[in-house]
Amino acid sequence: MSRRRVRWEEVGFLAIVWSGSLVACGETSKNVPAPGGGAGSAGSVSGGVRSDSGRGGAVDDGGRRATSGGTAGGVAGGGGATPTTGGAAGSSGGAVDGGSSGADGGGGAGEAGEAGAAGEAGAGGKGTVVEPYFRAGTRLKPSVYRAGDLEVLESAREQSWYDVETQQWCLFRVGGDGIERCFPSNVFSEEQNNPLTYSDAACTRLALRGVDQRCGGTNSYVTLEPVSGCDYRTYRLGTARPSNTPLYEKSGGSCRRLSAPGDNTLSVLPLEEVPPETFVAVKRVSRPRHPNMNALVREGEDGSSEIVGFSDPARAAPCFGLGLDVSSHVCVPGWVHTSGAFSDSACTQRVAFDTSPRCTGRTSTVLLEVARGATSCQPTQPVTGLWQSAGVHSTSLFSRAGAACEMDSAAPQAAHVQGVPIDLASLPQLDLIEVGEGALRVPFWGFGGVPFLPALRRIDQDVTTSRFIEAKSGEFCELYLFEDGTWRCVPASFSTVIASQLFYESEDCTQGRAYPGPFTCDGGQPPRGVIVQSTQGIACKGFPVLDAYAFGEKSSARSVSRLSGSCQHLFVSDDTNLLKLNEMNPAELFAPIERVLKD
């Protein structure tokens, strides 16, 4: 990774989580709280005090990415919920690194900026000013992480924008009028809520059953994602009605009344459709950023803008960097992953299913295959195949079973079918540029020494992870809200636990805290400690971190206690790497990060 250091002059949020009940969180404060999920459940002790390590939690998409607790979490149990982080890109063309800024090529109807002088390619002296990769508009304001000279958009999935007119977080989708807009990010799926429910006996007025909880917003909306993935529609939430209010659903050609719910805590929420032009329209255009590579910029009619990829002028097509876990740093046209399925009985023609929302600004034109099964000790995944899509076709599906090729489904399914192969060497090579001069840095995809947008750690489109790197250790770090109200970046070598997962060398669950040390790769970064997350969440913010401990020497205790309801006693197996914990001051240990809504 190039060790260039650059400084950003410009780049906040809240979540709307839909999971069984409706939670609409709006926040207009400059200090933006983070969403959170539920705490993970504690696991059982295996072999005395041993279990797999990892952070539990299933990702829930409600306009922001928040993790709700799972059962797969830290050693000896499920880790508490942890907000995921990341950042999407955004801005328009401007100065080339090492040169001077040209005319403003901002959002909306602004003219394209001219590239400045390139200067020494790839050099980028200390403190070099780089044109920001996003800009606020009159309505759409970006949610940012700010650390030292770094300012990056919070979300890696284009969900970092707040509409100050509707007072809603929004995400970019194509509406019923065929125009991409920033629709309220509180989304409910027509497929998952099938059949839809109505408040009238003619089944003409949509309604939902849920809990209307508003976290600072004055208006609340929900956006319906149709089964087709296109034609998004938004509705304003009406006044909540009692739980015994009749609801109806379409059944065949009739409208029938539903039976009374068993849960009387959920209100009935009427929905009133609002015109799509209520929300900010955007377009995706190619703007100069480097003499030989343009930026793909999403520009809003309100003047907002965000770089979301590259625009290769030689091919007159957009392209994107793969994840940092992929060995090839090339700019690939919009891709869809192969799925292990084939369209022919010989299992030679691969197919891929576009699981990301359709009718977005990013169109899938190629099939991508990467080697799976990479471990934490060997995280890099090579590209094993890249093909043009021969289009979406309805086809029967086959899969390999050993040496045989067997039919999976005779019922035709719509899928991208493999076309002609693409030579990776024919694609533009991207630079990986490390940005930042302080305690934290961010890897950016760039071209010709010019940073364009932050690089994602993972290739999967539905995964967002922190892209911050702790400068001292070189580790990626994840953002957590601490008890004192500060967001801090915790390196990956710290495990996330809840208090009931800690062990004590004393029999009364009070003295000598200890925890099993996680597995360490040969030559890798040794484990550094644990952070303890509260099981009591803060509305619309998440689960704060209460304590931080560094790993000390190995414990010689042959029995330990654990406080889980009552003080429990456990024996320690011989192969357990139980390490003592030394209390640390988070303010001295972890770099702070601001989360703000930027004008």
N, C-alpha and C positions, 0 to 999 in steps of 0.2 A: 504494500500500500504506500503510495506516495506520501511523504511527510511534509507536504506544503501546508502552510498556515494562512488562512485568510479570515477577514473580519466582516461580519454582516452588519449593515446599518439598520435593517428593519426585520420582524415577524412576531388563541387561547381557548374555555369550553365548559361543557356539561353534557350529561347523557340523558337520553330518553330510552328506558329499558322496557321492552314488552315481553313478559314471560308469564302467561296465565292471567295477569291483571295488567291494567293500563297504568303506566307511570309516565306522566308528561312533565319533564323537568326543564324549566326555562331559567336562564340566568343572564342578567344584563350587567352585572357588576364587572368592574375591570379585573378583579381577582376572580379567576374562574375555577369553581370546584370541580373535582373529578367524580365520575360515576364509580359505582362499585357493586359487587355482587354479594352473595352470601358466603359465609365461612365454610371451609371444607370440613368434612367430618373426620374425626380421629380414626386412625387405622389400628389394626391389631399388631402386637409385637410378635415377630417371627424369629425364632432362634434366640430368644431372650430380648434383645433390643436391636432388631435389624429389619430394614425394609427398604424398598427402592426409594430413591430420591427424585424429587421433581415438584414442580408447582402445579397443583391441581386447578380445576376450574374449566367450565365450558364457556366458550365465547358466545355472547349474546349481542346481536346487532340491533341497536335501537337508535341509530343515528350516531352514536359513539360506540366504540368497542369497550365493553366492560367485561370482566370475568366474574362469573358467579362461581362460588366454591364448588369443588368437586371432591371426589373420594380418592383421587389419585395422587394427592399432594406430597408433602415432604416425608422424610423418614418417619416410620412408625405411624403413618396416617396421612390424611388429606390436608394439603396446605390451605390456608385461608385464601380468600379472594384477593386478587391483585389486579389493579387496573393495568391494562396493556397500554403501550404507548407507541409512538411512531411519528409519522409526519408525512403528509403528502406534499407535492410540490406546487409551486405556483408563482407566476409573474410573467413579465414579457421581456422582449429582447432589450439589450442595452450594452453596457461596457464589456469589452473583452478583457479578461484578467491581464494586468500589466499595462493596459492602455487607458484612455480616457473615455468617459461615457458619451454616447451619441445622443441624438434626440430621443425624447421619451417615447417608447413604443407601448404605452400602457394599455389598459383594457378598454372595452367599449369600442368607440369609433376612432380612437387614437391612431396616428400613423405609425408605421413600423420604425423602430429606432435603428440607426445605423451602427454597425459594429465599430468599436474603437480600435486603436492600434493594438496589435496582438502582444507586443512586447516580447520578451524571451519566453518561448513556448514551454509550459510546464514548470517555469521557475517560480513565479509568484513570490515576490519578496515579502518579508515579514510586515504584517499590518496592511497588506494590499486590500483596497476597497473593491468589493465585487458587487455588481448590480444585483439587487434582491431578486429572488425567484418567485415572489408573489406580491400582491398589492391589495389593500383594502379598497372597497368601493363606497358609494354613498349609502348603500343598504347592507351589503355583505361584508362582514368584518371577520378577519381570521383569528382563530384561537392559536396561540403560540406558546412554545417553550422558549424561555430566555435564560441563558447561562453564560455569563461573561460576554464575550463578543459574538456568541451564537444566538441566532433567532431562527427557529424552524417551526413550520406548521405542526400542530400536535398530532394529527391523524395521518396514517399512511394510506388511507382509503378514501380520500376526497371527502372527508366529513369533518373538516375543521372550520366550517363557516357558519356564522350566526347572522340571521336576517333581522336587523334592528327594527324594521317596520312591522313584521309579523311576530317578532320576539320569539323566534323559533330557531333551533339548530336545523340545518338543512343538508341534503345530499343531492347530488346531481343525477337526474334521471330524465328520460324522455316522456313527455306528457301526451295526453290524448290529441293535442294539436300538432304532434310531430316535432315539437321544439324541446330541446334540452333546457331544463330549468333547475333551480335549487329548491326542491320540494322539502317541506317539513320532514325531519328525519325520524319521526315516530311512525314507523311503517308496520302495517299488518298485512299478512299475505292472504290473498283470496284462496290459494291452494290449502293453506294450513287452517283457515277458518271456513272450510267448505262443509255445509252450505252457509252462505251469508245469512245474517239474521236481520229482521225488520221490525219496526215498531207499529206497523199498521197491518190490518187484515188483508190488504191488497198487495202486500209485499212491494211497496214502492219507496218507503223511507228507511234507509239503512240505520241500524242501531247496533251497539256493542254492549256486552256485559263486562264490566271491569271496575277499577277503582280510579277515579279522577284525582290524581295527586299532582299539584302544580308547585314547582320549586322556584318561585319568583316570577314566572311568566304571567302576563295578563290575558293572553289568548292561547288557545291550545288547538292543535290540528292533528289529524292522523292522515297518513297517505296510504292508499290501497295499492298493493302490488298485485296486478292481475296474474293469472296462471301463465299467460303468454310471456310475462316479463316486460311487456310493453304497455303503453297507454296508462301511465300512472295517473291517478286521480286523488285529489286531496279534499278532506272534509273537515269542517269546523265542529268541535265538540259542543253539543248543546248542554243545557242544565241537566245534571244527574237526576234520574228518577228512581223511585224505590225499587228494591230488588224484585218485588212481586209484580212489577209492571209486565204485562203480557208481551212476549216476543213471538215472531212468526218466521217461517222459512219456506222457500219454494220447494215443492215436492211434485215432480212430474209437471203437469200443467196447472197445478193448483197452489194455493197459499194456505199452509196449515199452521195452527197455533202449537207452540212448543209447550211441553210440560213444565211445571214450575221447577226451578233449580233447587238442588239440595243445599247449596251454599247461599245463604241469605245475606252475605256480607258484600256481595258485588252489586253495584248499581247498574241501571240501564242507562246508557249514554247515547242519546240521539245524535245522528250525523247529518250535517247539512253540506252538500257539495259546494265548493267555491270554484270560480273560474280559474283556469290555469294561468292566465295572465296576471293573477294576483302575485305570482312569484317571479323572481328575477330570471330572465332568459340569458343563456350563455351560448357561445359558439366556440369551436376549436379551430385555431388558425396557426399557420406557420409564421414565426417571427425570427429575424436575425438574432443570433447569439454568438456565433463564431463564423468566420468567412466560409468554412466548409461544412457547417452543420447548423441548422436552424433549431429553434425550440418549438415544441408543440405546446401552445398556450391556450388555456381555457379562459376566454374573456367574457365578462359579464356586461350586460347593458348598463349597469350602474357604475362602470369603471373598474370593477374588481378584476384581478387576473391571477393566474397560477400556472406555472410551467408543470405540465403533467407528463412530459416525455420529450422525445427528440423528433425532428422532422428532417429526414434525409433528403436534401435537395437533389441528389443524384438519382434517387428512386422516386422522388415526389410522393413519399409515403411516410407515415409516422412509424417510429420504432421505439423500443423500450429496453432498459437494462434488466438482465435477469437478477435473481437474488444473490446476495453475497455468499450463499452456500452453494452456488453453482460455479464450476471451474471456468466457464467461458464468459469473458467480459465483452460480449458483442451486443450490438443493438438489434434486437429481434422484433419483427413486426408483431402486432397483436396476436398472442398465442392462446391456445387451449391445450391442456394436458391430455396426452393419451391415457386411456383408462384400462389397458390390458384386454380390451375387447376388439373384435375384428368383424368385418362385414362379409367375409367369404369363408367357405368351409375348409380352406387350406390354412387359415389363420396367417395371411400375408398382408392383407389390407387393413391397417389400423383405423380405428374410429376414435373420436373424442367427443365428449359431451360438454357443452358450454354451460357450466353450473353457475357462473357469475351472472348477475342481472343483465338481460339483453336490452337492446334499445338504449345503450349508453353511448357516450362519445367514443369509447374504445371498441373497435371491431376486431373480432378474431379472424385472422386470415391464414394462420399456420398451425400445424400440429407439432407439439413439443414433447419429447420423451427424455427424461433424465433418469439416471440410475438411482433407484430407491434403496432404502435400507442403510443409509449413512448413519454412523454412530456418532455420539458426542465426541469421541476421540478421533474420528475421521469424518468431519462434517461436510467436506466438499463433495458435491455431486457432479459427475461429468454429464454432459449432454450426449445422449446415445442416439438421437435421431431428431431431425427437423425436416418437415415436409410442408409444401403448400397444401392448403385445404382444397379439395376438389369440390367443395360446396357441402351444404347440409342436405342429406338425403334420408329417406325413410328406409331402414334396412333391418334385416334380421341380425342377431348378434351371436358371435361365436367366441370361444376362449380356449386357451391351451390347457389341457389336463395331462401333464407329463409330456409324452411325445405325441399325444392325440390332440385333435382339434374337435371340440364338441360344441353343439348348438346350446346357447344359453337361453335364448328367447326366440320363439318363432314369430311372436307378435312384433311387427316392424316398429322401430323407434327412430326418432330423428337424431342424427348425429353428423358431425363433421367427418368426412371420409378422406383418407390419406391420398395425397396427390404426388407430384414430382418432388424428389428430395432437394433440400437446400444445403449448399456447402457453407459451413460456418465461416470459412475463410473469406467468403464473398461479402460478408456483412461488416458494417463499420465497427472498428474496435474502439471501445470506450475507455476513458481513464477513470481510475478510482482515486479520488483526491480527498485527503483528510483535511477537514475545515475546522478551524478553531485554534486559539492560542492559550486558553485557560485550562481549568481542571478537567473540562469535558471537551470532546471533539465529536464530529459527525462525519462519516464517510459519504461523499457525494459522487454521483456519476457525472462525468464531464467529458469534454472532447477538446483535444488540442490544448490541454492545460486549463480550460475554462470550466468551472463548476456549473452544472445545470440544475440538478435537484438531488435531494438525499437518496441514498441507495438503501433499498430494503434488505433486511438480513435474510429473509426467506423468500422463496420463489412463489409459494402458494398465494393465490389472490385473496383468500379468506383469512389470512393470518397477518396480524400486525404485531410487530415487536419493536422494542426500543432500538434506535440506531445510535444512541449516545455511546461513546467510548470513554472510559476513565483513563485520562492521560497517564497517570502514574503507573497503572498496572497493565494498560492495554486491553482491559476487559470490556466487553459490552456490559451496560448496566441498565436496569429497569427502574422506572419511576414509582415511588411509593409516597403516600401521604403519611407524615409522622404526627405524633400526638400534639406537638407544638404548632401544628398547622402548616408546617413547611414541607414542600415537596423535595425529595432528595433522590439521587440516582444511586441505586444499590447494585454493586457488581454481581455478576452471575455466580461468583464463587461463594455467595451467601445464600443459604437455604432459607425459605420462608416457612415459618411454623406458627402454630398457635400455642398458647401457654400450656395446654394440656398435653402437648407432645414433648415438652421438656422433661428431662430426668434429673433426679437429685441423688447425690451420694448418701445423704442422710436418710433415715427411715421415716422422718416426719414431713417430708416434702417441703423443706425450707432451706436447706444448705447444700452447697456444692453442686450447682447446676452443671449438667453434662448433656451431650447430644452425640449421636453416631456421626463420625466424619464421613462425608460422601466419597464415592470412588473418584480417584484421580488418574487421569491419563498419564502415561510415561512422558516425562518432560513437560507436562502441562502445568497450568497454574494451580498451586495447592489450594485446598478449601480454606476460606478465611473465617467463616463464622455463620451465624444465623441472625435473622431478624424475627421478632415476635409480633404478630399481628393480632389486633383485637378481634373478638368475635362479635362485638357490638358495632354495627355500622352506623355511619352518619348519613342521614338522608341526602341523596344526590351527591355524595362525596366519596363514599367507600368505607374501607376498614383501615383505620389508622394503625401505624406501627408504634408499638409501645416501648420496646427495648431492642437493643442490639448487643450481640456478644461475639467476641473473637474466640476462635478455637485455641485452646492451650494444649498442654501435654496430655498424653493418654491417661485415662482414668484406670486405676487399679482396682476399683470397686467390683466385687463379684455379685452384688445385689444392689438394686436401685429402687427408688420410689417415683411414682408419677401421680400428679394431682389431676384426676379426671372425675369430678363429682366428689369422690372421696380419695384419700391417699392410698394408692395401690402399690404393692410390692412385687418386684420382678427380679428374676435371676438374669445375669449377663452371661451370654454364651462366650466361649473362648475365642471365636472368630470375629467378635464384634469390636469394631474400632471406636470405642466410646471415648470421646474427647471432653476434657473439661472446658467450661465456658467462662470467659473473663468479660465482665461488663465493660462496654465501650460508650463513649459519648458520640451519638450520631452526628452532632454538629461538627465534630472534629474528623469524623470518619468518612462521611458521604457528602458529595458536592450538592449544594442546594440548586434548585431550578424554580424559576417563576413560571406560573401559568397565567397568562393574561389575554384579554380580548383587545386586539390592537385596532386602532383607528387608521 
